Amino acid sequence: MTDRALSVVRAGALTTVQDLGRPGHAHLGVPRSGALDGPAAALVNRLVGNAPEAAVLETTLNGCALRPRSTVIVAVGGAPCHVTVDGRPVAWGAPVRVPAGALLDVGTAVSGVRAYVAVSGGIAVEPVLGSRSTDLLSGLGPPPLTDGTVLPLGRSTWLHARVDAAPQPAPPAELVLRVTPGPRDDWFTPAAVRAFTSRAYRVSAASNRIGLRTEGPALERAITRELPSEGVVLGSVQVPPDGRPVVFLADHPTTGGYPVIAVVRAADLPAAAQAVPGTPVRFVAVRRR
Amino acid sequence: MRALPVGDDALLVEVASGEEAQALHTELLRRRGEGSLSVREIVPAARTVLLDGLADPARLAAELTTAEVPPAPPRARDVVELPVRYDGPDLADVAAHWGVAPREVARIHADTEFSVAFCGFAPGFGYLTGLPPRYDVPRRATPRTAVPAGAVALAGPYTGVYPRSSPGGWQLIGTTDSVLWDHTRVPAALLSPGTRVRFVPVGSAPMGSATVGNS
Protein backbone atom coordinates (compact mmCIF):
# COMPACT_ATOMS: atom_id res chain seq x y z
CA MET A 1 0.00 0.00 0.00
CA THR A 2 1.05 3.53 -0.71
CA ASP A 3 2.30 5.60 2.20
CA ARG A 4 -0.34 8.21 1.36
CA ALA A 5 -2.57 6.91 4.13
CA LEU A 6 -3.76 7.53 7.67
CA SER A 7 -4.24 4.93 10.41
CA VAL A 8 -7.06 5.50 12.84
CA VAL A 9 -5.70 4.99 16.35
CA ARG A 10 -8.82 6.17 18.19
CA ALA A 11 -12.02 6.44 16.16
CA GLY A 12 -13.99 8.37 18.80
CA ALA A 13 -17.73 8.19 19.43
CA LEU A 14 -18.68 8.63 15.77
CA THR A 15 -16.25 9.78 13.11
CA THR A 16 -17.27 9.72 9.46
CA VAL A 17 -15.84 10.75 6.09
CA GLN A 18 -17.73 13.73 4.65
CA ASP A 19 -17.59 15.97 1.61
CA LEU A 20 -20.22 18.00 -0.25
CA GLY A 21 -22.56 14.99 -0.37
CA ARG A 22 -24.52 13.48 -3.23
CA PRO A 23 -27.42 15.80 -4.10
CA GLY A 24 -29.37 15.03 -7.28
CA HIS A 25 -30.42 11.45 -6.47
CA ALA A 26 -33.37 12.12 -4.15
CA HIS A 27 -35.79 10.62 -6.70
CA LEU A 28 -34.07 7.26 -6.14
CA GLY A 29 -34.34 7.53 -2.35
CA VAL A 30 -30.72 8.61 -1.92
CA PRO A 31 -30.16 11.20 0.85
CA ARG A 32 -27.92 14.18 0.07
CA SER A 33 -25.57 13.53 3.04
CA GLY A 34 -22.35 15.60 3.33
CA ALA A 35 -20.74 17.57 6.18
CA LEU A 36 -23.35 18.89 8.63
CA ASP A 37 -21.34 22.04 9.31
CA GLY A 38 -20.47 22.84 5.71
CA PRO A 39 -18.68 26.15 6.35
CA ALA A 40 -16.38 24.48 8.92
CA ALA A 41 -15.54 21.67 6.49
CA ALA A 42 -14.88 24.20 3.71
CA LEU A 43 -12.62 26.26 5.97
CA VAL A 44 -10.38 23.36 7.09
CA ASN A 45 -10.01 22.31 3.45
CA ARG A 46 -8.87 25.84 2.58
CA LEU A 47 -6.45 25.84 5.51
CA VAL A 48 -4.59 22.82 4.08
CA GLY A 49 -4.85 23.89 0.44
CA ASN A 50 -7.47 21.31 -0.58
CA ALA A 51 -10.20 21.85 -3.15
CA PRO A 52 -13.68 22.49 -1.67
CA GLU A 53 -14.88 19.03 -2.68
CA ALA A 54 -12.08 17.18 -0.83
CA ALA A 55 -13.31 14.73 1.83
CA VAL A 56 -12.63 15.50 5.49
CA LEU A 57 -13.36 13.73 8.77
CA GLU A 58 -16.35 14.75 10.90
CA THR A 59 -16.02 13.79 14.58
CA THR A 60 -18.72 13.73 17.25
CA LEU A 61 -18.09 15.17 20.73
CA ASN A 62 -14.86 13.35 21.64
CA GLY A 63 -12.64 13.76 18.58
CA CYS A 64 -10.33 11.06 17.24
CA ALA A 65 -6.63 10.18 16.93
CA LEU A 66 -4.83 9.57 13.65
CA ARG A 67 -1.34 8.51 12.54
CA PRO A 68 -0.34 9.53 9.01
CA ARG A 69 2.17 7.28 7.19
CA SER A 70 3.70 10.24 5.43
CA THR A 71 4.15 13.85 6.46
CA VAL A 72 0.93 15.79 5.95
CA ILE A 73 -0.59 19.19 6.69
CA VAL A 74 -3.78 19.00 8.74
CA ALA A 75 -6.27 21.54 10.05
CA VAL A 76 -8.93 21.05 12.71
CA GLY A 77 -12.01 23.28 12.88
CA GLY A 78 -15.70 23.30 13.70
CA ALA A 79 -16.16 22.48 17.39
CA PRO A 80 -13.26 24.02 19.39
CA CYS A 81 -11.01 21.36 20.97
CA HIS A 82 -7.47 20.68 22.12
CA VAL A 83 -5.22 19.35 19.37
CA THR A 84 -1.87 17.66 19.99
CA VAL A 85 0.88 16.09 17.86
CA ASP A 86 2.82 13.43 19.79
CA GLY A 87 1.44 14.95 22.98
CA ARG A 88 2.52 18.54 22.26
CA PRO A 89 -0.25 21.15 21.88
CA VAL A 90 -0.65 22.58 18.40
CA ALA A 91 -2.98 25.17 16.90
CA TRP A 92 -6.71 24.62 16.36
CA GLY A 93 -8.17 26.35 13.30
CA ALA A 94 -4.79 26.67 11.55
CA PRO A 95 -2.60 24.48 9.32
CA VAL A 96 -0.34 22.12 11.29
CA ARG A 97 2.45 19.88 9.97
CA VAL A 98 2.20 16.29 11.21
CA PRO A 99 5.36 14.27 10.50
CA ALA A 100 5.13 10.71 9.16
CA GLY A 101 4.33 8.32 12.02
CA ALA A 102 3.42 11.06 14.53
CA LEU A 103 0.15 10.89 16.47
CA LEU A 104 -2.42 13.59 15.85
CA ASP A 105 -4.96 13.73 18.65
CA VAL A 106 -8.17 15.72 18.22
CA GLY A 107 -9.54 16.12 21.73
CA THR A 108 -13.00 16.31 23.22
CA ALA A 109 -15.02 19.32 22.06
CA VAL A 110 -14.71 22.19 24.55
CA SER A 111 -17.99 23.45 23.09
CA GLY A 112 -20.04 22.40 20.11
CA VAL A 113 -20.44 18.87 18.79
CA ARG A 114 -18.60 18.22 15.52
CA ALA A 115 -14.95 18.87 14.74
CA TYR A 116 -13.67 18.70 11.16
CA VAL A 117 -10.23 17.35 10.27
CA ALA A 118 -8.82 18.14 6.84
CA VAL A 119 -5.66 16.40 5.65
CA SER A 120 -3.64 17.66 2.68
CA GLY A 121 -4.70 15.64 -0.35
CA GLY A 122 -8.08 14.78 1.17
CA ILE A 123 -9.46 11.42 2.33
CA ALA A 124 -9.44 9.34 -0.86
CA VAL A 125 -11.85 6.49 -0.19
CA GLU A 126 -13.77 5.25 -3.24
CA PRO A 127 -16.64 7.63 -4.11
CA VAL A 128 -20.21 6.32 -4.33
CA LEU A 129 -22.50 8.25 -6.73
CA GLY A 130 -19.90 10.99 -6.89
CA SER A 131 -19.40 11.45 -3.15
CA ARG A 132 -17.19 9.97 -0.41
CA SER A 133 -19.67 10.88 2.34
CA THR A 134 -20.85 8.35 4.88
CA ASP A 135 -24.64 8.31 4.86
CA LEU A 136 -25.90 6.94 8.16
CA LEU A 137 -29.52 6.62 6.99
CA SER A 138 -28.99 4.50 3.90
CA GLY A 139 -25.53 3.05 4.54
CA LEU A 140 -23.94 4.50 1.39
CA GLY A 141 -20.29 5.52 1.49
CA PRO A 142 -17.60 4.25 3.84
CA PRO A 143 -18.69 2.91 7.24
CA PRO A 144 -17.96 5.07 10.30
CA LEU A 145 -14.32 4.85 11.36
CA THR A 146 -13.22 2.11 13.74
CA ASP A 147 -9.91 1.75 15.57
CA GLY A 148 -7.38 0.38 13.09
CA THR A 149 -9.14 1.67 9.95
CA VAL A 150 -6.62 2.76 7.30
CA LEU A 151 -7.78 5.63 5.09
CA PRO A 152 -6.10 6.37 1.76
CA LEU A 153 -5.11 9.98 1.09
CA GLY A 154 -5.21 11.83 -2.21
CA ARG A 155 -2.19 13.47 -3.75
CA SER A 156 -1.57 16.91 -2.39
CA THR A 157 -1.72 19.35 -5.25
CA TRP A 158 -1.00 22.73 -3.63
CA LEU A 159 -2.98 24.27 -6.43
CA HIS A 160 -5.33 25.98 -4.04
CA ALA A 161 -4.38 28.99 -1.99
CA ARG A 162 -3.86 28.25 1.66
CA VAL A 163 -4.85 30.60 4.43
CA ASP A 164 -3.10 30.74 7.80
CA ALA A 165 -6.07 31.18 10.09
CA ALA A 166 -9.65 32.30 9.83
CA PRO A 167 -12.39 33.28 12.25
CA GLN A 168 -14.98 30.62 12.99
CA PRO A 169 -18.36 31.15 14.66
CA ALA A 170 -18.63 29.93 18.25
CA PRO A 171 -21.09 27.07 18.84
CA PRO A 172 -24.44 28.52 19.84
CA ALA A 173 -25.44 29.06 23.48
CA GLU A 174 -28.97 29.47 22.15
CA LEU A 175 -29.92 28.06 18.78
CA VAL A 176 -32.08 30.53 16.84
CA LEU A 177 -33.51 28.92 13.72
CA ARG A 178 -35.24 31.14 11.18
CA VAL A 179 -38.15 29.32 9.55
CA THR A 180 -40.53 29.93 6.69
CA PRO A 181 -43.98 28.40 7.29
CA GLY A 182 -45.29 25.34 5.47
CA PRO A 183 -45.80 23.43 3.34
CA ARG A 184 -48.10 21.70 5.88
CA ASP A 185 -48.60 24.31 8.62
CA ASP A 186 -52.35 24.06 7.92
CA TRP A 187 -52.24 20.49 9.30
CA PHE A 188 -51.71 21.95 12.81
CA THR A 189 -54.04 23.83 15.14
CA PRO A 190 -53.60 27.63 15.25
CA ALA A 191 -52.47 27.21 18.88
CA ALA A 192 -49.78 24.73 17.79
CA VAL A 193 -48.55 27.06 15.03
CA ARG A 194 -48.27 29.88 17.61
CA ALA A 195 -46.56 27.62 20.15
CA PHE A 196 -44.00 26.49 17.58
CA THR A 197 -42.59 30.00 17.11
CA SER A 198 -43.18 31.35 20.61
CA ARG A 199 -42.36 28.58 23.07
CA ALA A 200 -38.93 27.33 24.12
CA TYR A 201 -37.52 24.04 22.88
CA ARG A 202 -34.31 22.25 23.73
CA VAL A 203 -31.99 20.07 21.66
CA SER A 204 -32.68 16.41 22.45
CA ALA A 205 -29.88 13.90 23.08
CA ALA A 206 -31.54 11.69 20.44
CA SER A 207 -30.32 14.08 17.69
CA ASN A 208 -28.06 12.69 14.97
CA ARG A 209 -26.98 13.31 11.37
CA ILE A 210 -30.51 12.54 10.20
CA GLY A 211 -32.27 15.10 12.34
CA LEU A 212 -32.01 17.56 15.20
CA ARG A 213 -34.64 16.32 17.62
CA THR A 214 -36.19 18.67 20.12
CA GLU A 215 -37.89 18.55 23.50
CA GLY A 216 -40.66 20.99 24.30
CA PRO A 217 -44.37 21.57 23.81
CA ALA A 218 -46.04 18.92 21.66
CA LEU A 219 -47.67 20.40 18.54
CA GLU A 220 -51.26 19.34 18.08
CA ARG A 221 -52.56 18.38 14.65
CA ALA A 222 -55.71 19.92 13.20
CA ILE A 223 -55.78 17.27 10.46
CA THR A 224 -55.21 13.84 11.91
CA ARG A 225 -55.54 11.64 8.83
CA GLU A 226 -52.45 10.02 7.37
CA LEU A 227 -50.35 12.19 5.06
CA PRO A 228 -49.39 10.38 1.84
CA SER A 229 -45.59 10.24 1.56
CA GLU A 230 -44.14 13.37 -0.02
CA GLY A 231 -40.70 14.73 -0.86
CA VAL A 232 -38.91 16.67 1.87
CA VAL A 233 -36.00 19.14 1.73
CA LEU A 234 -32.98 19.78 3.93
CA GLY A 235 -34.08 21.85 6.94
CA SER A 236 -37.67 20.61 6.90
CA VAL A 237 -39.23 20.65 10.38
CA GLN A 238 -41.22 17.44 10.49
CA VAL A 239 -43.60 16.72 13.34
CA PRO A 240 -43.93 13.00 14.15
CA PRO A 241 -46.83 11.59 16.23
CA ASP A 242 -45.21 12.61 19.54
CA GLY A 243 -45.63 16.27 18.46
CA ARG A 244 -41.96 17.28 18.97
CA PRO A 245 -40.42 19.02 15.94
CA VAL A 246 -37.49 17.33 14.18
CA VAL A 247 -35.23 19.44 11.93
CA PHE A 248 -33.99 17.36 9.00
CA LEU A 249 -30.21 17.42 8.56
CA ALA A 250 -27.99 16.06 5.76
CA ASP A 251 -28.81 12.33 6.09
CA HIS A 252 -32.59 12.94 6.14
CA PRO A 253 -34.94 10.58 4.27
CA THR A 254 -35.94 11.85 0.82
CA THR A 255 -39.67 11.36 1.44
CA GLY A 256 -41.69 11.49 4.62
CA GLY A 257 -45.19 10.73 5.83
CA TYR A 258 -45.48 13.26 8.66
CA PRO A 259 -46.41 16.89 8.02
CA VAL A 260 -43.68 19.53 7.69
CA ILE A 261 -44.76 22.61 9.64
CA ALA A 262 -41.91 24.88 8.45
CA VAL A 263 -38.48 24.89 6.81
CA VAL A 264 -35.30 26.21 8.48
CA ARG A 265 -33.14 28.61 6.46
CA ALA A 266 -30.13 26.72 5.10
CA ALA A 267 -27.76 29.33 6.57
CA ASP A 268 -28.89 28.37 10.10
CA LEU A 269 -28.25 24.64 9.79
CA PRO A 270 -24.48 24.68 10.48
CA ALA A 271 -25.22 26.10 13.94
CA ALA A 272 -27.78 23.32 14.46
CA ALA A 273 -24.98 20.82 13.76
CA GLN A 274 -22.98 22.30 16.66
CA ALA A 275 -25.76 22.60 19.26
CA VAL A 276 -25.16 20.19 22.16
CA PRO A 277 -28.09 18.38 23.78
CA GLY A 278 -29.89 20.72 26.18
CA THR A 279 -29.18 23.87 24.12
CA PRO A 280 -32.27 26.14 24.06
CA VAL A 281 -33.87 26.34 20.60
CA ARG A 282 -36.10 29.10 19.29
CA PHE A 283 -37.91 28.88 15.96
CA VAL A 284 -38.40 32.37 14.53
CA ALA A 285 -40.82 32.90 11.64
CA VAL A 286 -39.39 34.95 8.78
CA ARG A 287 -40.77 36.03 5.43
CA ARG A 288 -39.97 33.99 2.40
CA ARG A 289 -37.32 35.68 0.28
CA MET B 1 -53.09 21.51 -8.89
CA ARG B 2 -51.67 23.45 -5.96
CA ALA B 3 -48.06 24.64 -5.64
CA LEU B 4 -46.99 25.02 -2.01
CA PRO B 5 -43.81 26.97 -1.28
CA VAL B 6 -41.19 24.98 0.68
CA GLY B 7 -38.47 27.10 2.25
CA ASP B 8 -36.86 29.67 -0.04
CA ASP B 9 -36.08 27.62 -3.13
CA ALA B 10 -38.43 24.65 -3.38
CA LEU B 11 -42.02 23.93 -4.38
CA LEU B 12 -44.30 21.05 -3.46
CA VAL B 13 -46.83 20.61 -6.25
CA GLU B 14 -49.92 18.76 -5.07
CA VAL B 15 -52.35 17.01 -7.41
CA ALA B 16 -55.47 14.89 -6.94
CA SER B 17 -54.20 11.40 -7.70
CA GLY B 18 -51.20 9.17 -8.19
CA GLU B 19 -51.81 9.15 -11.96
CA GLU B 20 -51.73 12.96 -12.05
CA ALA B 21 -48.53 12.96 -10.02
CA GLN B 22 -46.92 10.58 -12.54
CA ALA B 23 -48.13 12.74 -15.44
CA LEU B 24 -46.78 15.90 -13.80
CA HIS B 25 -43.47 14.16 -13.09
CA THR B 26 -43.20 13.11 -16.74
CA GLU B 27 -43.96 16.67 -17.89
CA LEU B 28 -41.39 18.20 -15.49
CA LEU B 29 -38.71 15.74 -16.66
CA ARG B 30 -39.55 16.70 -20.25
CA ARG B 31 -39.13 20.40 -19.44
CA ARG B 32 -35.83 19.76 -17.68
CA GLY B 33 -34.69 17.64 -20.63
CA GLU B 34 -35.43 20.40 -23.14
CA GLY B 35 -33.73 22.99 -20.91
CA SER B 36 -36.77 25.10 -19.98
CA LEU B 37 -36.67 24.06 -16.30
CA SER B 38 -33.57 24.38 -14.10
CA VAL B 39 -33.89 22.43 -10.85
CA ARG B 40 -31.62 20.27 -8.65
CA GLU B 41 -34.10 17.58 -7.59
CA ILE B 42 -37.46 16.41 -8.97
CA VAL B 43 -38.96 14.04 -6.40
CA PRO B 44 -42.30 12.42 -7.25
CA ALA B 45 -44.36 10.90 -4.44
CA ALA B 46 -47.89 9.63 -3.79
CA ARG B 47 -49.84 12.83 -4.61
CA THR B 48 -47.07 15.38 -5.08
CA VAL B 49 -43.94 16.29 -6.97
CA LEU B 50 -41.23 18.19 -5.09
CA LEU B 51 -38.99 20.59 -6.99
CA ASP B 52 -35.89 21.52 -4.98
CA GLY B 53 -33.22 24.02 -5.99
CA LEU B 54 -35.27 26.51 -7.99
CA ALA B 55 -34.06 30.02 -8.80
CA ASP B 56 -37.54 31.54 -8.79
CA PRO B 57 -40.10 29.22 -7.15
CA ALA B 58 -42.84 31.89 -7.03
CA ARG B 59 -42.77 32.38 -10.79
CA LEU B 60 -42.90 28.64 -11.48
CA ALA B 61 -45.73 28.26 -8.95
CA ALA B 62 -47.80 30.90 -10.74
CA GLU B 63 -47.10 29.31 -14.08
CA LEU B 64 -47.86 25.73 -12.97
CA THR B 65 -51.26 26.52 -11.48
CA THR B 66 -52.52 27.43 -14.95
CA ALA B 67 -50.45 24.91 -16.90
CA GLU B 68 -52.02 22.11 -18.89
CA VAL B 69 -50.35 18.84 -17.98
CA PRO B 70 -50.90 16.18 -20.63
CA PRO B 71 -51.70 12.73 -19.27
CA ALA B 72 -48.59 10.56 -19.04
CA PRO B 73 -48.07 9.06 -22.50
CA PRO B 74 -48.28 5.28 -22.90
CA ARG B 75 -44.94 4.14 -21.66
CA ALA B 76 -42.52 3.05 -24.32
CA ARG B 77 -40.02 1.84 -21.75
CA ASP B 78 -39.01 -1.77 -21.32
CA VAL B 79 -40.54 -3.91 -18.61
CA VAL B 80 -38.22 -5.04 -15.83
CA GLU B 81 -39.06 -8.62 -14.92
CA LEU B 82 -38.39 -9.68 -11.35
CA PRO B 83 -38.32 -13.43 -10.74
CA VAL B 84 -40.17 -14.10 -7.49
CA ARG B 85 -40.93 -16.99 -5.17
CA TYR B 86 -44.28 -16.36 -3.49
CA ASP B 87 -43.13 -17.74 -0.15
CA GLY B 88 -43.50 -14.76 2.20
CA PRO B 89 -44.53 -15.29 5.84
CA ASP B 90 -47.53 -12.94 5.46
CA LEU B 91 -48.97 -14.62 2.36
CA ALA B 92 -51.82 -16.21 4.37
CA ASP B 93 -52.68 -12.89 6.06
CA VAL B 94 -52.75 -11.10 2.70
CA ALA B 95 -54.92 -13.89 1.25
CA ALA B 96 -57.33 -13.38 4.17
CA HIS B 97 -57.46 -9.60 3.53
CA TRP B 98 -58.12 -10.22 -0.15
CA GLY B 99 -60.61 -13.02 0.55
CA VAL B 100 -58.82 -15.47 -1.73
CA ALA B 101 -56.67 -18.59 -1.37
CA PRO B 102 -52.89 -18.00 -0.85
CA ARG B 103 -52.01 -19.39 -4.29
CA GLU B 104 -54.49 -16.89 -5.78
CA VAL B 105 -52.47 -14.05 -4.23
CA ALA B 106 -49.50 -15.20 -6.27
CA ARG B 107 -51.57 -15.47 -9.45
CA ILE B 108 -53.21 -12.05 -9.08
CA HIS B 109 -49.93 -10.38 -8.19
CA ALA B 110 -48.02 -12.00 -11.05
CA ASP B 111 -50.78 -11.12 -13.55
CA THR B 112 -50.49 -7.41 -12.71
CA GLU B 113 -48.31 -4.93 -14.57
CA PHE B 114 -46.84 -2.52 -12.07
CA SER B 115 -45.22 0.84 -12.48
CA VAL B 116 -42.86 2.63 -10.10
CA ALA B 117 -44.84 5.60 -8.77
CA PHE B 118 -41.92 6.94 -6.76
CA CYS B 119 -38.88 5.91 -4.71
CA GLY B 120 -38.02 6.54 -1.09
CA PHE B 121 -37.42 4.83 2.26
CA ALA B 122 -34.06 3.47 1.03
CA PRO B 123 -31.93 3.82 -2.12
CA GLY B 124 -33.58 1.75 -4.82
CA PHE B 125 -36.84 1.14 -2.94
CA GLY B 126 -39.70 1.74 -5.36
CA TYR B 127 -43.38 2.21 -4.50
CA LEU B 128 -45.07 0.15 -7.20
CA THR B 129 -48.69 0.69 -8.17
CA GLY B 130 -50.91 -1.45 -10.38
CA LEU B 131 -53.11 -3.55 -8.09
CA PRO B 132 -56.77 -2.46 -7.97
CA PRO B 133 -57.84 -0.63 -4.78
CA ARG B 134 -59.73 -3.68 -3.45
CA TYR B 135 -56.34 -5.31 -2.84
CA ASP B 136 -55.05 -2.57 -0.50
CA VAL B 137 -53.68 -4.08 2.71
CA PRO B 138 -52.74 -2.44 6.04
CA ARG B 139 -49.20 -2.40 7.36
CA ARG B 140 -48.42 -4.99 10.01
CA ALA B 141 -49.42 -3.84 13.50
CA THR B 142 -45.89 -4.55 14.72
CA PRO B 143 -43.06 -3.86 12.25
CA ARG B 144 -40.35 -6.48 11.88
CA THR B 145 -36.92 -5.44 13.16
CA ALA B 146 -35.28 -7.07 10.14
CA VAL B 147 -36.80 -7.72 6.73
CA PRO B 148 -34.36 -9.55 4.42
CA ALA B 149 -33.06 -8.04 1.18
CA GLY B 150 -35.17 -9.15 -1.77
CA ALA B 151 -38.40 -9.42 0.24
CA VAL B 152 -41.43 -8.59 -1.93
CA ALA B 153 -43.97 -6.81 0.23
CA LEU B 154 -47.34 -5.03 0.22
CA ALA B 155 -48.64 -2.00 2.15
CA GLY B 156 -51.61 0.20 1.30
CA PRO B 157 -51.89 0.36 -2.50
CA TYR B 158 -48.17 -0.37 -2.99
CA THR B 159 -45.86 -3.27 -3.72
CA GLY B 160 -42.19 -2.85 -2.79
CA VAL B 161 -39.00 -4.87 -2.82
CA TYR B 162 -36.52 -4.34 0.02
CA PRO B 163 -33.15 -3.47 -1.60
CA ARG B 164 -31.29 -4.44 1.57
CA SER B 165 -32.07 -5.85 4.98
CA SER B 166 -33.85 -3.26 7.11
CA PRO B 167 -36.65 -2.89 9.63
CA GLY B 168 -40.06 -2.80 7.99
CA GLY B 169 -43.78 -3.01 8.56
CA TRP B 170 -44.96 -4.21 5.14
CA GLN B 171 -46.67 -7.56 4.53
CA LEU B 172 -44.16 -10.01 3.06
CA ILE B 173 -45.51 -12.15 0.22
CA GLY B 174 -42.40 -13.33 -1.59
CA THR B 175 -38.69 -13.19 -2.34
CA THR B 176 -36.63 -12.17 -5.36
CA ASP B 177 -32.94 -12.73 -6.04
CA SER B 178 -32.76 -9.63 -8.23
CA VAL B 179 -30.35 -6.96 -7.01
CA LEU B 180 -32.44 -3.82 -6.63
CA TRP B 181 -29.54 -1.56 -5.76
CA ASP B 182 -25.84 -1.84 -6.63
CA HIS B 183 -23.88 1.37 -6.44
CA THR B 184 -21.13 -0.06 -8.66
CA ARG B 185 -23.67 -0.61 -11.45
CA VAL B 186 -24.93 2.04 -13.88
CA PRO B 187 -27.69 2.79 -13.15
CA ALA B 188 -27.36 1.83 -9.49
CA ALA B 189 -31.13 1.52 -9.06
CA LEU B 190 -32.92 -1.24 -11.00
CA LEU B 191 -36.21 0.62 -10.49
CA SER B 192 -36.73 4.36 -10.88
CA PRO B 193 -39.93 6.42 -11.13
CA GLY B 194 -41.85 5.37 -14.25
CA THR B 195 -40.23 1.93 -14.64
CA ARG B 196 -42.71 -0.80 -15.57
CA VAL B 197 -42.36 -4.02 -13.58
CA ARG B 198 -43.66 -7.57 -13.77
CA PHE B 199 -43.17 -10.27 -11.17
CA VAL B 200 -42.47 -13.63 -12.76
CA PRO B 201 -43.17 -16.62 -10.51
CA VAL B 202 -40.42 -19.22 -10.32
CA GLY B 203 -40.21 -22.50 -8.42
CA SER B 204 -37.70 -23.20 -5.73
CA ALA B 205 -35.01 -23.72 -8.40
CA PRO B 206 -32.07 -21.27 -8.38
CA MET B 207 -32.87 -18.08 -10.26
CA GLY B 208 -30.87 -15.73 -12.42
CA SER B 209 -30.88 -12.00 -11.93
CA ALA B 210 -33.48 -9.66 -13.32
CA THR B 211 -34.00 -9.68 -17.05
CA VAL B 212 -35.19 -6.83 -19.16
CA GLY B 213 -37.43 -7.72 -22.04
CA ASN B 214 -39.42 -5.84 -24.62
CA SER B 215 -43.15 -5.94 -24.48
Interface residues (C-beta under 8 A of the other chain):
Chain A: P23 G24 H25 A26 H27 L28 G29 V30 V128 L129 S138 G139 L140 T180 G182 P183 R184 P228 S229 E230 G231 V232 V233 G235 S236 P253 T254 T255 V260 V263 V264 R265 A266 R288 R289
Chain B: L4 P5 V6 G7 D8 A10 L12 R40 E41 I42 V43 P44 A45 A46 R47 T48 V49 L50 D52 G53 F118 C119 G120 F121 A122 P123 G124 F125 Y127 R164 H183 A188 A189 S192 P193
